[in-house]
Amino acid sequence: MDKLPNNVPRGILFDLDGTLLDTAPDLAAALNYARQKYGLNKLALEDIRPLVSHGSHALTALGCPSPKHSERAEEFRQALLDYYAQNVAVGTRLFDGMDVVLQTLEAQLIPWGIVTNKPEYLTGPLLDRMNLSERCAVVISGDTIDEKKPHPAPLKLAAKRIGVDPHACIYVGDAERDVIAGNAAGMQTLVATYGYISADEEPTQWGADGVIGEPIEVTRWLPTR
């Protein structure tokens, strides 16, 4: 895959869960807390992990046997979220090599930010506890504006706030909606296959500009200094 032209300004934007941070341990713990609360056995992390990027509704559909959108399912989802809010950064960590990527961006004065569908009341405390809030140039959460991914508006807003034309931005994500949103915003898009992509998905068919198997590969897309 060809790199982008080296003479353009750029910013790098990341999805959060499954791209920047490995949040699966804490979200799995929250799901299993809710299951135990309702007398259900724990699920294995490897069964939960592929759905982490898809939010609390997808986790509830996996973990709660009650019909989708039923009162019991909503109670289950709320129990999951309440536990997670209190334990948002117990086992979460940057993916291996991601801190080197962030340090490289900062050394080259390339602004980086986060665009996630995670609501702000969870995103903010998580980034605070991971000591990332002061490092990133912008954070757009799932409720910052009315639209969320796959709509391109959150990405366009992030680019505006860091002062970089969307066409000079790269968006890195681990779900098809990330590629749809990034492409619609006019950005270059990379799929992070080290994230939570399930075995039955085909990320090479999503229309991204590149596929990366580990975080450090992001640096191959940076301008030559």
C-alpha positions in Angstrom: 0.0 0.0 0.0 1.4 3.4 -1.0 2.0 5.9 1.7 0.4 9.3 1.7 2.3 12.3 0.2 5.0 13.5 2.5 4.4 17.2 1.9 0.9 17.6 3.5 0.1 18.6 7.0 -1.7 15.9 9.0 -3.3 14.8 12.1 -4.0 11.3 13.3 -7.3 10.4 14.9 -8.0 7.1 16.7 -11.0 5.1 17.6 -10.8 4.3 21.4 -11.9 0.8 22.3 -10.0 -1.8 20.2 -7.7 0.7 18.5 -6.0 3.0 21.0 -6.8 1.1 24.2 -7.4 -2.5 25.0 -10.6 -2.1 27.2 -11.8 -5.6 26.8 -10.7 -6.8 30.3 -12.7 -4.2 32.1 -15.8 -4.4 29.8 -15.7 -8.2 30.1 -15.6 -7.9 33.9 -18.6 -5.5 33.8 -20.5 -7.9 31.6 -19.8 -10.8 33.9 -20.7 -8.8 36.9 -24.1 -8.2 35.4 -24.4 -11.9 34.5 -23.6 -12.9 38.1 -26.1 -10.4 39.4 -28.8 -12.2 37.4 -27.6 -15.7 38.4 -25.8 -16.4 35.1 -22.4 -18.0 34.7 -19.4 -16.0 33.6 -18.5 -15.8 29.9 -14.9 -16.3 28.7 -13.0 -13.2 27.7 -12.4 -14.6 24.2 -16.1 -14.8 23.6 -16.7 -11.2 24.8 -13.7 -9.6 23.1 -15.0 -9.4 19.5 -18.1 -7.4 20.6 -16.3 -4.8 22.8 -16.1 -2.2 20.0 -19.8 -2.4 19.4 -20.9 -1.0 22.7 -23.2 -1.8 25.6 -26.1 -2.9 23.5 -24.1 -5.5 21.7 -22.6 -6.7 25.0 -26.0 -6.9 26.5 -27.3 -8.9 23.6 -24.4 -11.4 24.2 -24.7 -11.6 27.9 -28.4 -11.3 28.7 -30.9 -14.0 27.6 -33.9 -11.7 27.8 -35.3 -10.3 24.6 -33.6 -7.2 23.1 -35.0 -3.9 24.4 -37.0 -5.7 27.1 -37.1 -4.1 30.5 -34.9 -6.9 31.9 -32.4 -6.4 29.2 -32.2 -2.7 29.9 -31.8 -3.4 33.6 -28.9 -5.7 32.7 -27.3 -3.1 30.5 -27.5 -0.5 33.2 -26.0 -2.8 35.8 -23.1 -3.5 33.3 -22.6 0.3 32.7 -22.8 1.2 36.4 -20.1 -1.4 37.3 -18.0 -0.3 34.3 -18.2 3.3 35.3 -16.8 2.5 38.7 -14.1 0.2 37.3 -13.2 1.9 34.0 -9.4 1.5 34.1 -8.6 -1.5 36.2 -7.3 -3.8 33.5 -7.3 -1.4 30.5 -4.0 -0.6 28.8 -2.6 0.9 25.7 -2.1 -1.7 23.0 1.5 -2.9 22.8 3.5 -0.4 20.9 0.9 2.3 20.9 2.8 4.5 23.4 5.7 4.5 21.0 3.3 5.7 18.2 2.0 8.5 20.4 5.5 9.6 21.4 6.5 9.6 17.8 3.5 11.8 16.9 4.3 14.2 19.7 7.9 14.4 18.8 7.0 15.3 15.3 4.4 17.8 16.5 1.6 15.9 14.7 -1.6 16.4 16.6 -3.5 13.3 17.5 -6.9 12.8 18.9 -9.8 10.4 19.6 -13.1 10.0 18.0 -15.3 7.3 19.7 -18.9 6.4 20.1 -18.3 5.9 23.8 -20.3 8.4 25.9 -18.3 11.3 27.5 -19.1 10.2 31.1 -17.1 7.1 30.4 -14.5 8.5 28.0 -13.4 11.4 30.1 -12.6 9.4 33.3 -11.0 6.6 31.3 -8.6 9.0 29.6 -7.9 10.8 32.8 -6.9 7.5 34.6 -4.8 6.5 31.6 -3.0 9.8 31.7 -4.0 10.6 28.1 -6.3 13.6 28.6 -3.5 16.1 28.5 -1.7 14.4 25.6 -4.4 14.3 23.0 -5.4 17.3 21.0 -9.1 16.5 20.7 -11.6 14.1 22.1 -15.0 13.6 20.4 -17.2 11.2 22.3 -20.4 9.5 21.2 -22.6 12.3 22.7 -20.4 15.3 21.9 -22.8 16.1 19.0 -26.0 14.5 17.9 -24.4 12.3 15.2 -22.0 9.4 15.9 -20.1 7.1 13.6 -20.7 5.9 10.9 -21.7 9.5 10.3 -18.7 11.6 9.3 -19.7 14.6 11.4 -17.7 13.6 14.5 -14.5 13.1 12.4 -15.0 16.4 10.6 -15.4 18.2 14.0 -12.3 16.6 15.3 -10.3 17.7 12.3 -11.7 21.3 12.7 -10.7 21.4 16.3 -7.1 20.4 15.6 -6.9 22.7 12.7 -6.2 20.1 10.0 -8.0 19.7 6.8 -9.9 16.3 6.9 -8.1 15.3 3.6 -4.8 15.6 5.6 -6.0 13.4 8.4 -5.7 9.7 9.0 -8.4 7.8 11.0 -7.5 4.5 12.6 -10.3 2.2 13.7 -11.2 -1.5 14.2 -14.8 -1.5 12.9 -16.4 -1.1 9.5 -18.3 2.0 10.7 -14.9 3.6 11.4 -13.9 3.2 7.7 -17.3 4.4 6.5 -17.1 7.5 8.7 -13.5 8.2 7.8 -14.0 7.8 4.1 -17.2 10.0 4.1 -15.2 12.6 6.0 -12.5 12.6 3.2 -9.8 11.1 5.5 -7.4 8.3 4.8 -8.5 5.2 6.8 -6.6 2.4 8.4 -8.1 -0.8 9.9 -6.5 -2.0 13.1 -6.7 -5.8 12.9 -5.0 -6.1 16.3 -8.3 -4.9 17.8 -11.6 -6.6 18.3 -12.4 -7.8 14.8 -14.1 -11.2 14.8 -13.1 -14.1 12.7 -16.1 -13.9 10.4 -15.4 -10.2 9.4 -13.4 -9.3 6.3 -11.7 -5.9 7.0 -9.9 -6.0 3.7 -13.3 -5.6 2.1 -14.2 -2.4 4.0 -12.6 0.0 1.6 -9.9 1.3 3.9 -6.6 2.7 2.6 -4.6 0.3 4.6 -4.7 -2.6 7.2 -2.3 -2.7 10.1 -1.6 -5.7 12.3 0.1 -3.8 15.1 0.1 -0.2 16.3 3.7 0.6 15.3 2.6 0.3 11.6 0.9 3.6 12.0 4.3 5.3 11.8 4.8 4.0 8.3 2.1 6.4 7.2 3.8 9.4 8.7 5.7 12.0 6.6 9.5 11.5 6.2 11.3 13.9 8.4 
